[in-house]
């Protein structure tokens, strides 16, 4: 499980996680993820392209931080979840909660456009 | 009593063992559960999608149990089981918590806006989506959740819809992402074909210049021989022929239609010139090849494991046969008391047998001999026999009253005898000072007696029930007094039911006839050898169907 955060020139904060978003990962990521994502006001793109498993505990992590970010005027967008993971997110109703894009530029523009003053 | 077929049957029976994992009701155990499911999936050769479905549904079910089953806390055992059928994986999760049917609980409606969304309540949606069938039962004070996952073809993956005129491609994943005009051009260069079940598509060693997209049905790839056990299936949404095209070499495996199958046949030139340069096709093809390599690996690994298990079992059988042979007394004389003469032989039909004999001195004037036949075959029967012999020796040496021997042995054998194995047994206990004899019988053939210098004849004796079935069974003891020179002969049904080439049995009558011809001066070794020779002469070249065991005892008198 890797966790990496970079701020791109456009101002988009790109968060990369990989492997399994399960209980172990949720416990490990809880604090760093929240610290990096939910304490700022920024467009955040979470790169999901290397996540091959997600359980509801992992979804909880995403939702909690997406909500906190929105509360601060930021926006979270998911970039390129793999088909299995995307299906699980769809089943849990995430398609109407957090935008998902397979194209990185589209993900960045969506996140930037969602910023509120 | 163990046939080759029997051994193979048990080997096959060994393979689809249910996998069992015991967990604590602790969220941290989710990682253990996930690793275990991955291992089972690899062993079972699951597709990545099946693994994902089982993995996620079980993780959600377990998280549910941890969160809801034990409101009073404490550490409890939650048991997960996985069983792989030919097309179905069945998962069961059992916990001793309060009655809770997660399936009857209303699923939380899905949130529609981030602002008002609350985390949680997704588990049930996920379980119902990923398991094909779910059921809940309260069994023996436990909650049991059963989830079944059907095999599926990769085409069932969430897919982008294909233009309607290409519906007959059934959303083949290698073709579905192509723009309609590209797809139309490609399809024009291909031909559609179909195969009836059993038809051979590719033959090892032959050249192949076509890539086949499986649209519907199922093919079987056999590595090595055409009827090889090392095979894997290729279903709708997959391709075959890619290896020979990419390598430019002849076909390396048999490919045979398992079901009525429709294919799109793409010529090699079209593949190289038009299909493979397309970026989306290239990526899909690479992903597909990786999955194929992984799958083949796991097929080979399973085959290797199967062979290793077989060899281990074979070695176990050889060891069991040796242990068994060492258990039967073999030194001559079988009994050191000069007032009796005892001889015995056991000829096993196969490597691990069900027959046994025993001869031992209980004290300086009491000799005990026994002949028995254990039901069943193979290792369980051999282990049961070891138990019978050990218990019999122990009980004979300790029981002051001979009549208590069979009831005590029977009770001991009934305990924990879940396999319902049983044994027939004949026991003779002789006081060599007086010739006083006790004969005990548990479902065994009656012995032959030679009394007062007369030839052997079948004696009256209580038959008695089998040992190991009914713990409360009653047994009668037969008491007699032997005069010097009197003999008794015990045997198993391998003697009377020995079969010749004409499918006739040796029978009690033939045994009696063989024994009647013996001269009065013949010793016990000669008697046993003569009866064994008569059986051998009768069956001729026909292999023995059952073990042949014979034991004879003669009382020589208080002062021989």
Interface residues (C-beta under 8 A of the other chain):
Chain A: X20 X22 X23 X24 X53 X54 X55 X56 X57 X59 X60 X63 X64 X66 X67 X70 X83 X84 X86 X87 X88 X90 X91 X92 X93 X96 X97 X98
Chain B: X27 X28 X30 X31 X34 X48 X49 X52 X55 X56 X59 X60 X63 X110 X111 X112 X113 X114 X115 X117 X119 X120 X122 X123 X125 X126 X129 X130 X157 X158
